[in-house]
Amino acid sequence: MNKAKDWGWSSAGSVMLLVCASVSGVWFIRTEKKAPQPMVDLDLFKNRVFALGNVSLLLNFIAAYTVVFLTPFYLTLIMKLPISRVGLVMATFPLVMLVVSPLSGTISDHIGYRVLTCSGMLICSFAMVLFSRLTAANRMMDVVWYLLIFSLGTSAFMTPNSSAVMGSIPKKYLGIASGILANMRSLGMILGIAISGAVFYNIAPTALIRSHSILNNDEIQKVLAGFHWAFVTAAVVAFSASITSFFSKNSS
């Protein structure tokens, strides 16, 4: 996806890879349905809480890795921060989750998971809108605050969603369910980087991004446009996760 600008969406390489991915996905599903002992029991996805919980997790990680992937570019290309400072800014995300995630799990035990998962992804979507409005005039603390807001939303979502998914199926399927959740996280990471990279690199001048030269005002605006549309895309993804969370039946 992030090579499409260089190759062209209609190029032989792009078309071949898209076809291979589609065929492989269909073949995997057909094989799993026919297998007497499937690697992934697809009947689990008939469970509404399990299915929508996994979809929500996938969408959450797509949005999260848009932030993880693109924010360092903004800090280095636009704000000209040293790498050491960029690392400190990005540490906001895991540090907030370390503190807040256990609290969201405790709260969900009392009020149910759906309020937290739905509101958490709405907060994430709001944070993506804030990221999409970044300009060359923003300060480092603005980015820290936006990361803080997004981290709070993700923390509110993550633990209750995982608990709901794991609690919605019989105990004998817990190992498979755990593996599917892990796969959704990994797939979300991959798609988050691929989709945000595709949007960003199809708008921003890649030759300038790869160079270490100082950007002029016109070049900065083009790079900011790439950030804007990538984060707008992530905002839509996060909002979609709030919808799937809302329609997940509350088990409490």
URSULSUL-V179488 format. One record per residue. RES is the residue in one letter. PHI is phi in radians with two decimals (none if undefined). OMEGA is omega as a letter, one per 30 degrees, with the letter a starting at -180 (* if undefined). D_CENTER is the distance of its C-alpha to the mean C-alpha in Angstrom with 1 decimal. Layout:
RES | PHI | OMEGA | D_CENTER
RES | PHI | OMEGA | D_CENTER
//
This chain:
M | none | a | 15.8
N | -1.37 | l | 16.0
K | -1.70 | a | 19.7
A | -1.09 | l | 20.5
K | -1.14 | a | 21.9
D | -1.33 | a | 24.3
W | -1.47 | a | 25.2
G | 1.65 | a | 25.0
W | -1.11 | a | 23.3
S | -1.69 | l | 26.7
S | -1.23 | a | 27.7
A | -1.05 | a | 28.8
G | -1.11 | a | 26.1
S | -1.11 | a | 23.2
V | -1.10 | a | 24.9
M | -1.09 | a | 25.8
L | -1.17 | l | 22.4
L | -1.13 | l | 21.0
V | -1.14 | l | 24.0
C | -1.06 | l | 23.8
A | -1.12 | a | 20.2
S | -1.14 | a | 21.3
V | -1.11 | l | 24.6
S | -1.10 | l | 23.1
G | -1.11 | l | 20.8
V | -1.12 | a | 23.8
W | -1.09 | l | 26.1
F | -1.09 | a | 24.0
I | -1.10 | l | 23.9
R | -1.11 | l | 27.6
T | -1.15 | a | 28.5
E | -1.15 | l | 26.8
K | -1.19 | a | 28.6
K | -1.56 | a | 31.9
A | -1.20 | l | 31.7
P | -1.16 | l | 33.9
Q | -2.26 | a | 31.6
P | -1.19 | l | 28.1
M | -1.16 | l | 25.5
V | -2.20 | l | 23.1
D | -1.35 | a | 25.0
L | -1.18 | l | 23.5
D | -1.12 | l | 25.6
L | -1.05 | a | 23.2
F | -1.35 | l | 21.0
K | -1.31 | l | 24.0
N | -1.35 | a | 23.2
R | -1.09 | a | 21.4
V | -1.10 | a | 19.8
F | -1.12 | a | 18.7
A | -1.14 | a | 17.3
L | -1.23 | l | 15.5
G | -1.12 | l | 14.2
N | -1.19 | l | 12.7
V | -1.09 | l | 11.2
S | -1.08 | l | 9.8
L | -1.11 | l | 8.3
L | -1.02 | a | 6.9
L | -1.15 | l | 5.4
N | -1.05 | a | 4.4
F | -1.25 | l | 2.9
I | -1.08 | l | 2.0
A | -1.14 | a | 2.7
A | -1.08 | a | 3.7
Y | -1.44 | l | 4.7
T | -1.16 | l | 5.9
V | -1.13 | a | 7.8
V | -1.08 | a | 8.9
F | -1.38 | a | 10.0
L | -1.59 | a | 11.7
T | -1.01 | l | 13.2
P | -1.04 | l | 15.7
F | -1.11 | l | 16.9
Y | -1.09 | a | 17.7
L | -1.15 | a | 19.4
T | -1.55 | a | 21.5
L | -1.35 | a | 22.2
I | -1.67 | a | 22.9
M | -1.56 | l | 23.8
K | 1.04 | l | 25.4
L | -1.38 | l | 24.5
P | -1.20 | a | 25.6
I | -1.01 | a | 23.2
S | -1.09 | l | 24.4
R | -1.24 | l | 23.6
V | -1.05 | l | 20.1
G | -1.06 | l | 19.5
L | -1.15 | l | 20.9
V | -1.11 | a | 18.7
M | -1.20 | l | 15.5
A | -1.16 | l | 17.1
T | -0.97 | a | 16.6
F | -1.02 | a | 13.1
P | -1.19 | a | 14.5
L | -1.17 | l | 17.8
V | -1.12 | l | 16.9
M | -1.11 | l | 15.0
L | -1.05 | a | 18.1
V | -1.51 | a | 20.3
V | -1.50 | a | 18.6
S | -0.97 | l | 17.0
P | -1.08 | l | 20.6
L | -1.18 | a | 21.8
S | -1.15 | l | 19.3
G | -1.12 | l | 20.5
T | -1.13 | a | 24.0
I | -1.12 | a | 23.7
S | -1.13 | l | 22.1
D | -1.14 | a | 25.2
H | -1.75 | a | 27.3
I | -2.00 | a | 25.7
G | 1.60 | a | 23.5
Y | -1.47 | a | 19.8
R | -1.16 | l | 19.1
V | -1.06 | a | 19.9
L | -1.25 | a | 17.5
T | -1.17 | a | 14.5
C | -1.18 | a | 15.2
S | -1.16 | l | 16.1
G | -1.06 | l | 13.3
M | -1.30 | l | 10.7
L | -1.14 | l | 13.4
I | -1.11 | l | 13.5
C | -1.07 | l | 9.9
S | -1.11 | l | 10.8
F | -1.08 | l | 13.9
A | -1.09 | l | 12.6
M | -1.11 | l | 10.7
V | -1.10 | l | 14.2
L | -1.08 | l | 15.9
F | -1.06 | a | 14.0
S | -1.18 | a | 15.0
R | -1.70 | l | 18.6
L | -1.10 | l | 19.0
T | -2.24 | l | 22.3
A | -1.24 | a | 24.6
A | -1.58 | a | 26.3
N | -1.18 | l | 23.6
R | -1.74 | l | 24.3
M | -1.04 | a | 22.5
M | -1.16 | l | 22.6
D | -1.07 | l | 20.8
V | -1.12 | l | 17.7
V | -1.06 | l | 18.3
W | -1.12 | l | 18.6
Y | -1.15 | l | 15.4
L | -1.11 | l | 13.6
L | -1.08 | l | 15.7
I | -1.10 | l | 14.9
F | -1.11 | l | 11.1
S | -1.13 | l | 12.0
L | -1.10 | l | 14.5
G | -1.11 | l | 12.2
T | -1.13 | l | 9.9
S | -1.12 | l | 13.2
A | -1.14 | a | 14.8
F | -1.47 | a | 12.4
M | -1.08 | a | 11.9
T | -1.13 | l | 15.6
P | -1.07 | l | 17.1
N | -1.14 | l | 14.7
S | -1.10 | l | 15.5
S | -1.11 | a | 19.1
A | -1.14 | a | 19.4
V | -1.09 | a | 18.2
M | -1.20 | a | 20.6
G | -1.49 | a | 23.3
S | -1.62 | a | 23.4
I | -2.19 | l | 24.9
P | -1.07 | a | 28.2
K | -1.06 | a | 28.4
K | -1.18 | a | 29.4
Y | -1.79 | a | 26.0
L | -1.08 | l | 24.1
G | -1.12 | l | 23.8
I | -1.11 | a | 22.4
A | -1.08 | l | 19.9
S | -1.09 | l | 18.8
G | -1.15 | l | 18.4
I | -1.15 | l | 16.4
L | -1.04 | l | 13.9
A | -1.10 | l | 13.8
N | -1.13 | l | 13.4
M | -1.13 | l | 10.4
R | -1.11 | a | 8.7
S | -1.12 | l | 10.1
L | -1.12 | l | 9.4
G | -1.11 | l | 5.6
M | -1.04 | a | 6.4
I | -1.10 | a | 9.0
L | -1.19 | l | 7.7
G | -1.04 | l | 5.1
I | -1.19 | a | 8.3
A | -1.15 | a | 10.6
I | -1.20 | l | 9.7
S | -1.11 | l | 9.5
G | -1.13 | l | 12.4
A | -1.12 | l | 14.2
V | -1.13 | a | 14.2
F | -1.10 | a | 15.1
Y | -1.29 | l | 17.7
N | -1.42 | l | 19.2
I | -1.98 | a | 20.1
A | -1.38 | l | 20.7
P | -1.28 | a | 23.8
T | -1.09 | a | 22.6
A | -1.10 | l | 26.1
L | -1.27 | a | 26.0
I | -1.13 | a | 22.6
R | -1.31 | l | 24.0
S | -1.50 | a | 27.2
H | -1.91 | a | 27.9
S | -1.36 | l | 30.3
I | -1.34 | a | 30.2
L | -1.45 | l | 28.8
N | -1.44 | a | 31.1
N | -1.09 | l | 30.2
D | -1.11 | l | 29.6
E | -1.17 | l | 27.3
I | -1.08 | a | 25.3
Q | -1.12 | l | 24.9
K | -1.17 | l | 23.6
V | -1.14 | l | 21.0
L | -1.11 | l | 20.0
A | -1.12 | l | 19.9
G | -1.09 | l | 17.3
F | -1.06 | a | 15.1
H | -0.98 | a | 16.0
W | -1.27 | l | 15.0
A | -1.15 | l | 11.7
F | -1.31 | l | 10.7
V | -1.09 | l | 12.6
T | -1.04 | l | 10.6
A | -1.14 | l | 7.3
A | -1.11 | l | 9.8
V | -1.13 | l | 10.9
V | -1.09 | a | 7.8
A | -1.13 | l | 7.6
F | -1.12 | l | 11.4
S | -1.07 | l | 11.4
A | -1.15 | l | 9.9
S | -1.16 | l | 12.8
I | -1.21 | l | 15.1
T | -1.11 | l | 14.5
S | -1.18 | a | 14.9
F | -1.12 | a | 18.0
F | -1.51 | l | 19.6
S | -1.40 | a | 19.2
K | -1.13 | a | 22.8
N | -1.30 | a | 23.4
S | -1.61 | a | 25.2
S | -1.53 | * | 26.8
//
